[in-house]
Amino acid sequence: MYDVMVVGAGHAGCEAALAAARMGCKTLVVTMKLEHVALMPCNPSIGGPAKGHMAREIDALGGEMGKNIDKTFIQIRMLNTGKGPAVQALRAQADKGLYALEMRRTLEGQENLTILQALVEDIGVVRETEGGGEGLASKGLLYLKTRDGVTLQGKTVIMTTGTSLAGRIIMGERSYTGGRAGEPAATEVSKSLRRLGFKLGRHKTGTPPRLEATSIDFTKTELQPGSQVPLYFSHWGTDEGKLTFLRPNPAYPPGPVSEWRPQLPCYLVHTNERTHQIIRDNLHRAPMFNGTIDGVGPRYCPSIEDKVVRFAHKDSHGLFLEPEGWETSEVYLQGANTSLPEDVQEAMVRSIPALERARILKMGYAIEYDFVVTSQVQATLESKLVPGLYFAGQICGTSGYEEAAGQGLLAGINAALKVKGKAPLILRRDQAYLGVMIDDLVTRDHFEPYRMMTSRAEYRLLLRQDNADLRLSPTGFQVGLLDRARYEKVEGKRHDVARELERLARSHVPQIGPFKEMLETYGLGPVNKGLTALEFLRRPEVDYEKTVALGLGDPLLDPETRSQVEIEAKYQSYIVRQMREVERIRRMEERALSEDIDYREVTGLSNEARDNLQRFRPLTVGQASRIAGITPSDLGVLLVYLERRRKVYTERDGSVHRKGRRIARVASAT
């Protein structure tokens, strides 16, 4: 008997299991293969725009992804450094093998957590006769049955099945069942979900060919080096001292020396007209175009054949050569996802100058799989049909390791809170990218795999990667995933930032003497009379380091606090504007919608609004406003209905009665 049972040990399953166990729940995680825990079957990297933000948020809440990638990356960079702080994001290349190994070690060493290698074939609600005891069904117990004939029972179940549900692998004219290359498909689980009443959809994703590094001519590539300054995803420091960093693989040419940590560079190549012609000549053999594939793929991560067709005006497409680890010469051809036949893949790859003699170690392939239509899922990630059953990751119609890990973390937290009889955690859109993602999932139909992007967040200036700890660590502490020492570290940083901003606002910039000469030395213009140090810092050409050099800043502040002070100073007016918008919208977000509302009986709603509200059943008026087909007129009708409903309903002690047109407040009899 378990408190939380997790099916699958990919990125969602690992975060879900660790969160539940760390919150004190007796937890089980079931995986098909122990060797595939936290496997990266596609791109061996973590982060990027929006995705890097989510990885930082997972870490701020007490998750594992940030710490694990920090221990095992072979390269890290900050992207979009020429743009504003809202879209700057970390991206790290992982050592694929080390990442999985370290995550497995973490699971195996976690208290309250049991790992089982098995293939789950059935899931359902325990009946009284099945449990051998009385009242089991009324307690909401769920069961899992494995292919080995083992039956497991628990109070909650989190399904994190990835691409395994009725998975089908496709390459050219060949196709076969499988969850990933080398794994069976979980076909029976799809059947059991349908028996429980769930509606399933069909999605598709794909992988590119993997190349042998020694067969690549790196002299014909563009070098993409890692960061020369220390960068990390985790806010809490790293355990990199416990790892033995291997010397760079001799299969790769020496790259720029990284003084702070060994790194491997990546490399850029481009397709050409010959590449495109090979693809065009074989579109009749492409499963994406000849009807072999039914599932819909991610629009923002298209296959190379899809790119050639959709962007026919482009002469070339960039492809990145990404090493998969220190001890392997396997190279990931990022940007070349394909399901073309083997002979076409080989011709396509060798049409690129640097890859003329490239040996393909693994062919690219596409995979179709089932997912649960998310109108059946609540904002807690608990299903609407079966209490205690949660979904996270690709089973929710998303794509990406970071999206999966974030959902897994929140599902694990909410399953543990349910077991403890506590209120669930639902992050708002102004709190986190994780909140934006979950809200998008449960308020909209998704006809393609969902991918998080910065453009989806209307408050992205508030949701920067640099302030994830300030936004979410109090929540991580509250639910029990962060200890007091880490919580107090963040609160100390918050205090230091506020204190320095206040001090700068009280300090005035000198007008004469040595200060004037220093301004000229740094190429800065004269200052106005009465200018505060805070106003001076807001100048585009001034950063915090210059304020320290000029004697205005605090040289004892740590780099993270300095960065926060500078961002808060320069973007204060924009931040204040967004905060006002948040407060305006929050009134709708906090107005709850009762679960017993029958929207079919609400007169005045359009047919589309009535159907979608009945299907999605939003928790708040704010959620309702974001459902497709809900117009301002529909929202007005809904608000009027809620007000009338409030007046009609009577609460016995000290609430509102409606008698005819007169509303009177009735005091309690006692």
C-alpha positions in Angstrom: 0.0 0.0 0.0 1.5 3.3 -1.1 0.5 6.9 -0.7 1.7 7.9 -4.2 2.4 5.5 -7.2 4.2 7.0 -10.2 4.1 5.2 -13.5 7.1 6.1 -15.6 10.6 7.4 -14.6 11.3 9.9 -17.3 11.7 13.6 -16.4 8.1 13.9 -15.2 8.2 10.7 -13.2 11.5 11.5 -11.5 10.3 14.9 -10.3 6.9 13.5 -9.2 8.4 10.6 -7.2 11.1 12.7 -5.5 8.6 15.5 -4.6 6.1 13.1 -3.0 8.8 11.1 -1.2 10.5 14.3 0.1 7.1 15.5 1.4 6.9 12.4 3.6 4.7 10.1 1.4 5.4 6.4 0.9 6.1 6.5 -2.8 6.6 3.9 -5.6 7.9 4.7 -9.1 7.5 2.0 -11.7 9.7 2.0 -14.9 10.0 -0.4 -17.8 13.8 -0.3 -17.6 16.0 0.9 -14.7 18.7 1.8 -17.3 16.3 4.3 -18.9 15.6 6.4 -15.8 15.7 10.1 -16.8 16.6 9.1 -20.3 17.1 11.8 -23.0 15.8 10.0 -26.0 15.8 13.2 -28.1 17.8 16.4 -27.6 20.6 15.9 -24.9 20.1 19.4 -23.4 18.2 21.3 -20.8 17.0 24.9 -21.1 16.6 27.6 -23.7 14.0 30.4 -23.9 11.1 29.7 -21.5 12.4 26.1 -21.0 15.4 27.5 -19.1 13.0 29.6 -17.1 11.0 26.5 -16.1 14.2 24.6 -15.1 15.1 27.4 -12.8 11.5 27.5 -11.4 11.6 23.7 -10.8 14.8 24.2 -8.8 13.4 27.2 -6.8 10.5 25.0 -5.7 12.8 22.2 -4.6 13.0 20.0 -7.7 15.9 18.0 -9.0 16.4 18.9 -12.7 18.6 22.0 -12.1 20.9 20.3 -9.7 21.3 17.3 -11.9 22.1 19.2 -15.1 24.6 21.3 -13.2 26.5 18.2 -12.1 26.5 16.6 -15.6 26.6 19.3 -18.3 29.3 19.3 -20.9 28.6 22.9 -22.0 26.5 25.8 -20.8 25.6 29.2 -22.3 23.4 32.2 -21.6 21.2 32.8 -24.6 19.8 36.2 -25.8 22.4 38.2 -23.9 21.8 41.0 -26.4 18.2 41.3 -25.4 16.3 42.3 -22.3 16.4 40.2 -19.0 12.9 38.8 -19.6 14.1 36.5 -22.5 17.6 35.7 -21.4 17.8 32.0 -20.6 20.4 29.3 -19.7 20.9 26.3 -22.0 23.2 23.4 -21.2 24.3 20.4 -23.2 24.0 17.3 -21.0 26.3 14.3 -20.8 23.4 12.0 -21.6 24.7 9.0 -19.8 25.8 10.9 -16.7 22.5 12.8 -16.4 20.5 9.5 -16.3 23.0 7.8 -13.9 23.0 10.7 -11.5 19.2 10.9 -11.4 18.9 7.2 -10.8 21.4 7.5 -7.9 19.2 10.3 -6.5 16.1 8.2 -6.7 17.8 5.1 -5.2 19.1 7.2 -2.3 15.8 8.9 -1.5 14.0 8.0 1.7 10.4 6.9 1.4 10.9 6.0 -2.3 10.8 2.5 -3.8 11.8 1.8 -7.5 10.2 -1.2 -9.4 11.1 -2.4 -12.9 7.9 -3.6 -14.5 5.5 -2.9 -17.3 2.1 -1.6 -16.1 -0.8 -3.0 -18.1 -3.8 -1.9 -16.2 -5.0 0.9 -13.9 -8.3 1.3 -12.1 -10.3 1.9 -9.0 -10.1 -0.7 -6.2 -13.5 -2.5 -5.7 -14.4 -3.7 -2.2 -14.3 -7.3 -3.3 -10.8 -6.9 -4.9 -9.3 -5.5 -1.7 -10.5 -8.2 0.6 -11.6 -5.5 3.1 -14.5 -3.3 3.7 -14.9 0.3 2.4 -11.8 0.3 0.2 -13.6 1.8 -2.7 -15.0 4.6 -0.6 -11.5 5.5 0.4 -10.6 6.1 -3.3 -7.9 3.6 -3.6 -6.4 2.9 -7.0 -4.6 -0.1 -8.3 -1.9 -0.9 -10.9 -1.4 -4.3 -12.5 1.9 -5.3 -14.1 2.6 -7.8 -16.9 4.2 -10.0 -14.2 0.9 -10.4 -12.5 1.7 -8.1 -9.6 -1.1 -5.9 -8.2 -0.2 -2.7 -6.4 -2.5 -0.4 -4.5 -2.2 3.3 -3.6 -4.1 6.4 -2.5 -3.0 8.3 -5.6 -1.4 7.5 -9.0 0.6 9.8 -11.3 0.8 8.7 -14.9 4.0 9.9 -16.6 4.1 7.5 -19.5 5.8 9.8 -22.1 5.5 8.4 -25.6 4.8 4.8 -24.5 1.0 4.9 -24.7 0.2 2.7 -27.8 3.5 4.0 -29.3 4.3 3.3 -32.9 7.8 4.0 -34.4 8.0 5.0 -38.0 10.9 5.2 -40.4 10.1 5.4 -44.1 8.1 2.4 -45.2 8.7 0.5 -41.9 6.8 0.9 -38.7 6.5 -1.1 -35.5 5.1 -0.8 -32.0 7.4 0.7 -29.3 7.5 3.4 -26.7 11.0 4.5 -27.7 13.7 2.7 -29.6 14.4 -0.5 -27.7 11.3 -0.3 -25.4 7.8 -1.9 -25.7 4.7 0.2 -26.1 2.2 0.4 -23.2 -0.8 -0.6 -25.4 -2.9 -2.1 -22.5 -2.7 1.1 -20.4 -4.4 3.0 -23.3 -7.2 0.5 -23.2 -7.6 0.7 -19.4 -7.8 4.5 -19.6 -10.5 4.3 -22.2 -12.4 1.9 -20.0 -12.2 4.5 -17.2 -13.9 6.9 -19.6 -11.0 9.0 -20.8 -10.9 10.4 -24.3 -7.4 10.0 -25.9 -5.8 11.8 -28.8 -2.8 11.1 -31.0 0.4 13.1 -31.2 3.7 12.6 -33.0 7.3 13.6 -32.3 10.6 12.7 -33.9 14.4 12.4 -33.5 17.3 13.1 -35.9 20.2 10.8 -37.0 23.1 10.4 -34.6 26.6 10.7 -36.2 30.0 9.3 -35.4 32.2 12.2 -34.4 35.4 10.9 -36.0 33.7 10.9 -39.4 32.9 14.6 -39.3 35.1 17.3 -40.9 35.0 19.9 -38.1 37.1 22.3 -40.1 34.0 23.0 -42.2 31.8 23.8 -39.2 31.3 27.0 -37.1 32.4 26.6 -33.5 29.8 27.2 -30.7 31.8 27.5 -27.5 30.5 27.3 -23.9 30.5 30.1 -21.4 33.8 31.5 -20.1 32.2 32.6 -16.8 30.5 30.2 -14.3 26.8 29.6 -14.9 24.4 27.3 -13.1 20.8 26.4 -13.2 20.5 25.7 -9.5 20.2 28.4 -6.9 21.7 26.3 -4.2 25.2 25.6 -5.4 26.4 22.4 -7.1 27.9 19.0 -6.2 30.3 19.2 -9.1 33.2 18.5 -6.7 31.9 15.0 -6.2 32.1 14.2 -9.9 35.2 13.3 -11.9 35.2 15.4 -15.0 36.7 13.5 -17.8 39.2 14.9 -20.3 37.5 16.0 -23.6 37.0 13.1 -26.0 39.8 12.9 -28.6 37.1 12.4 -31.3 36.6 16.2 -31.1 39.1 18.9 -32.0 40.3 21.0 -29.0 38.0 23.9 -28.3 38.5 27.1 -26.3 39.9 26.4 -22.9 37.3 26.9 -20.1 39.2 27.9 -17.0 36.3 27.4 -14.5 35.2 23.9 -15.8 35.9 21.6 -18.7 33.5 22.0 -21.5 32.9 20.6 -25.0 32.0 23.0 -27.9 29.1 22.4 -30.2 29.3 23.1 -34.0 27.0 24.7 -36.6 26.5 23.5 -40.2 23.9 24.4 -42.8 21.8 22.5 -45.3 22.0 23.5 -49.0 20.0 23.3 -52.2 21.3 19.7 -52.8 20.0 18.7 -49.4 16.6 20.2 -50.1 16.4 18.6 -53.5 17.1 15.1 -52.1 14.3 15.7 -49.6 11.9 17.0 -52.2 12.6 14.1 -54.5 11.6 11.7 -51.8 8.5 13.3 -50.3 6.4 10.4 -51.6 8.4 8.2 -49.3 8.1 10.5 -46.3 5.6 9.3 -43.7 4.7 12.9 -42.8 3.4 13.4 -46.3 2.2 10.1 -47.7 -0.4 9.4 -45.0 1.5 6.9 -42.9 1.5 9.2 -39.9 -1.8 10.2 -38.3 -0.6 12.1 -35.3 0.2 15.8 -35.3 3.7 16.9 -34.6 5.0 20.0 -32.7 4.6 23.1 -35.0 7.7 24.8 -33.4 10.0 21.8 -33.7 9.2 20.5 -37.3 10.9 17.7 -39.1 13.6 18.7 -41.7 11.3 17.5 -44.5 8.5 19.7 -43.1 10.9 22.7 -43.0 11.9 22.2 -46.6 8.2 22.2 -47.7 6.9 25.0 -45.4 9.9 27.3 -45.9 10.6 26.6 -49.6 11.9 30.2 -50.0 14.9 29.5 -47.7 18.2 28.5 -49.2 19.5 26.7 -46.1 18.6 25.7 -42.5 21.0 25.7 -39.6 21.8 22.3 -38.0 23.8 21.9 -34.7 26.3 19.1 -34.0 25.9 18.4 -30.3 28.1 15.9 -28.5 26.1 13.5 -26.3 28.8 13.0 -23.6 32.4 12.9 -22.5 32.9 9.2 -23.2 30.9 8.8 -26.4 31.6 9.9 -29.9 27.9 10.0 -30.7 26.8 13.4 -32.1 23.2 14.6 -32.1 22.2 16.4 -35.4 20.0 19.0 -33.9 17.4 20.4 -36.3 17.2 17.4 -38.6 14.3 15.5 -37.0 13.1 13.0 -39.7 11.3 9.9 -40.5 12.6 9.5 -44.0 13.9 6.1 -45.1 17.4 5.1 -44.2 18.9 5.6 -47.7 17.4 9.1 -47.9 18.7 10.0 -44.5 22.2 9.0 -45.5 22.1 11.0 -48.7 20.6 14.0 -47.0 23.3 14.0 -44.3 26.2 13.5 -46.7 25.0 16.4 -48.9 26.4 18.8 -46.2 30.1 19.6 -46.8 31.2 18.9 -43.2 29.3 15.6 -43.2 30.3 14.2 -46.6 31.9 11.1 -45.0 29.7 11.0 -41.9 28.7 7.6 -40.5 25.2 7.4 -39.1 25.2 5.5 -35.8 21.4 5.7 -35.3 18.8 6.6 -37.9 16.2 9.3 -37.1 12.6 8.1 -36.6 9.2 9.4 -35.8 6.9 8.1 -33.0 3.2 8.3 -32.6 1.6 7.9 -29.2 -1.7 8.5 -27.3 -2.3 11.4 -24.9 -5.2 12.3 -22.6 -7.3 15.2 -23.9 -6.7 17.9 -21.3 -10.3 19.1 -20.9 -10.4 16.0 -18.6 -7.6 17.3 -16.3 -7.9 19.9 -13.5 -5.4 22.7 -12.8 -4.0 20.5 -10.1 -3.2 17.9 -12.8 -5.7 15.5 -11.1 -8.2 13.9 -13.5 -11.8 15.0 -13.4 -13.1 11.4 -14.0 -11.1 9.5 -11.4 -10.2 11.1 -8.1 -6.6 10.6 -7.1 -5.4 9.9 -10.6 -2.9 12.5 -11.9 -1.3 13.1 -15.3 2.0 14.7 -16.1 4.3 15.1 -19.2 3.6 14.0 -22.7 0.4 12.2 -21.6 -1.0 15.7 -21.1 -0.2 16.7 -24.7 3.1 18.5 -24.1 6.6 18.1 -25.5 10.0 18.8 -23.9 11.9 17.6 -20.9 11.4 20.8 -18.9 7.6 20.9 -19.5 7.4 17.3 -18.4 9.6 17.8 -15.3 7.5 20.9 -14.3 4.3 19.0 -14.5 5.7 16.0 -12.7 6.9 18.2 -9.8 3.5 19.9 -9.5 1.6 16.6 -9.8 3.9 15.1 -7.1 3.3 18.0 -4.8 -0.5 17.9 -5.3 -0.7 14.2 -4.9 1.2 14.4 -1.6 -1.0 17.3 -0.5 -4.1 15.3 -1.3 -2.9 12.4 0.8 -2.2 14.8 3.7 -5.7 16.3 3.3 -4.3 19.8 2.5 -5.3 22.3 -0.1 -3.6 21.8 -3.5 -1.0 24.1 -5.1 -2.1 26.0 -8.2 0.5 28.5 -9.5 -0.9 31.6 -11.1 0.1 33.0 -14.5 1.9 35.9 -12.9 3.8 33.6 -10.5 5.6 31.2 -12.9 6.0 29.9 -16.4 4.8 26.6 -14.8 1.6 28.4 -13.9 1.2 29.7 -17.5 1.8 26.2 -18.9 -0.8 24.4 -16.6 -3.4 27.1 -17.2 -2.8 26.8 -21.0 -3.2 23.1 -20.8 -6.5 23.0 -18.9 -8.3 25.9 -20.6 -7.6 25.2 -24.3 -7.8 22.4 -26.9 -4.4 21.4 -28.1 -4.2 19.9 -31.6 -0.4 19.6 -31.5 2.2 19.0 -28.8 2.3 22.0 -26.5 5.7 23.7 -26.1 6.4 26.5 -23.7 7.6 29.8 -25.2 8.3 33.2 -23.7 5.5 34.7 -25.9 2.9 32.6 -24.1 3.5 34.6 -20.8 1.8 37.9 -20.7 3.8 38.9 -17.5 7.2 37.7 -18.7 9.1 40.7 -17.3 8.0 39.5 -13.9 8.9 35.8 -14.7 12.6 36.2 -15.4 15.0 33.4 -15.0 17.1 35.5 -12.6 14.3 35.9 -10.0 12.8 32.4 -9.9 14.1 31.9 -6.4 12.5 35.1 -5.2 9.2 34.2 -6.8 8.9 30.5 -5.8 11.1 29.5 -3.0 8.6 30.6 -0.3 6.1 28.2 -1.9 8.7 25.4 -2.0 9.3 26.0 1.7 5.6 26.1 2.5 4.9 22.7 0.9 8.0 21.1 2.5 10.4 20.7 -0.4 12.9 23.4 0.7 14.6 23.4 4.1 14.7 26.5 6.3 18.4 27.3 5.4 17.6 27.6 1.7 14.4 29.6 2.4 16.3 32.0 4.7 19.0 32.4 2.1 16.5 33.6 -0.4 14.8 35.9 2.1 18.2 37.4 2.9 18.7 38.1 -0.8 15.3 39.7 -1.0 16.1 41.9 2.0 19.5 42.9 0.6 18.0 43.9 -2.8 15.3 46.0 -1.1 17.8 47.6 1.3 20.2 48.5 -1.5 17.5 50.0 -3.7 16.3 52.1 -0.8 19.9 53.3 -0.1 20.5 54.2 -3.7 17.2 56.2 -3.7 18.5 58.2 -0.7 22.0 58.8 -2.1 22.7 61.8 -4.3 25.3 62.0 -7.1 28.1 64.5 -6.5 28.2 67.4 -9.0 31.9 68.4 -8.8 35.4 67.4 -7.9 36.9 63.9 -8.5 33.5 62.4 -9.3 33.2 64.6 -12.4 36.6 63.5 -13.6 35.6 59.8 -13.0 32.5 60.3 -15.2 34.7 61.5 -18.0 37.1 58.5 -17.5 34.2 56.1 -18.0 32.8 58.0 -20.9 29.6 59.0 -19.0 27.8 62.3 -19.5 27.3 65.0 -16.8 24.7 64.5 -14.1 21.8 66.8 -13.2 21.6 68.5 -9.9 19.7 66.5 -7.4 20.1 63.2 -9.3 19.9 60.2 -7.0 22.2 57.2 -7.3 19.1 55.1 -8.3 18.2 57.5 -11.1 21.8 57.4 -12.2 21.8 53.6 -12.3 18.7 53.7 -14.6 20.8 55.3 -17.4 21.3 52.8 -20.3 25.0 53.2 -20.3 25.4 52.6 -16.5 25.6 49.2 -14.9 26.0 48.4 -11.2 29.7 47.7 -11.6 30.2 51.3 -12.7 28.3 52.6 -9.7 30.7 50.6 -7.5 33.7 52.1 -9.3 32.3 55.6 -8.9 31.7 55.0 -5.1 27.9 54.9 -5.4 27.4 51.1 -5.2 28.1 48.6 -2.4 31.2 46.6 -3.3 30.3 43.9 -0.7 27.1 42.8 -2.5 27.3 39.4 -4.1 26.9 39.1 -7.9 23.3 37.8 -7.8 22.1 40.6 -5.6 23.9 43.2 -7.8 22.1 41.8 -10.8 18.7 42.0 -9.1 19.3 45.6 -8.0 20.3 46.7 -11.5 17.3 45.0 -13.2 14.8 46.3 -10.6 16.2 49.8 -11.0 16.2 49.9 -14.8 12.8 48.2 -15.4 11.0 49.6 -12.4 8.3 51.5 -14.3 7.6 48.4 -16.5 7.5 46.1 -13.5 5.1 48.4 -11.7 2.9 48.6 -14.7 2.7 44.8 -15.0 2.0 44.5 -11.2 -0.9 46.8 -11.6 -2.3 44.7 -14.4 -1.8 41.6 -12.3 -3.8 43.2 -9.4 -6.6 44.2 -11.8 -6.8 40.7 -13.2 -6.4 38.9 -9.8 -10.0 39.8 -8.8 -11.2 37.6 -11.6 -8.7 34.9 -10.8 -9.8 34.7 -7.2 -13.5 34.5 -8.0 -14.2 30.8 -7.8 -16.7 28.9 -9.9 -18.6 26.2 -8.2 -18.1 22.7 -9.5 -21.9 22.0 -9.6 -22.7 24.8 -12.1 -24.6 23.4 -15.1 -23.5 25.8 -17.9 -26.2 24.4 -20.2 -28.8 26.1 -18.0 -27.1 29.6 -18.0 -29.2 31.6 -20.3 -27.6 34.2 -22.5 -24.3 32.3 -23.2 -23.4 31.5 -26.8 -23.6 27.8 -27.7 -19.8 27.6 -28.1 -19.3 29.2 -24.7 -21.8 26.9 -23.1 -20.3 23.8 -24.6 -16.7 24.8 -23.8 -17.4 25.9 -20.2 -19.3 22.6 -19.6 -16.3 20.6 -21.0 -13.4 22.4 -19.4 -15.2 23.3 -16.1 -12.9 26.2 -15.1 -12.1 26.8 -11.4 -12.2 30.6 -11.6 -13.7 33.4 -13.7 -10.2 34.2 -14.8 -9.7 30.7 -16.2 -13.1 30.9 -17.9 -12.1 34.1 -19.6 -9.2 32.3 -21.3 -11.2 29.4 -22.7 -11.6 29.4 -26.5 -14.9 30.9 -27.6 -15.6 32.9 -24.5 -16.3 36.5 -25.6 -16.6 39.5 -23.3 -20.3 39.3 -23.7 -20.3 35.6 -22.5 -18.1 36.7 -19.5 -20.6 39.4 -18.6 -23.5 36.9 -18.7 -21.5 34.6 -16.5 -20.8 37.3 -13.9 -24.5 38.3 -13.8 -25.4 34.6 -13.3 -22.9 34.3 -10.4 -24.3 37.3 -8.7 -27.9 36.1 -9.0 -26.8 32.7 -7.8 -25.0 34.2 -4.8 -28.2 36.0 -3.8 -30.4 32.9 -4.2 -28.3 30.5 -2.2 -28.8 30.6 1.6 -26.1 29.9 4.2 -27.8 29.1 7.4 -25.7 31.0 9.9 -25.2 34.7 9.3 -25.4 34.9 5.5 -27.7 36.2 2.9 -31.4 35.4 2.4 -33.4 36.5 -0.6 -37.1 37.1 0.1 -38.8 38.4 -3.0 -36.7 41.4 -4.0 -35.6 42.2 -0.5 -32.2 40.8 0.7 -31.7 40.8 4.4 -28.8 39.7 6.5 -29.8 37.2 9.1 -27.9 36.9 12.3 -27.1 33.5 13.8 -29.7 32.3 16.3 -27.0 31.9 18.9 
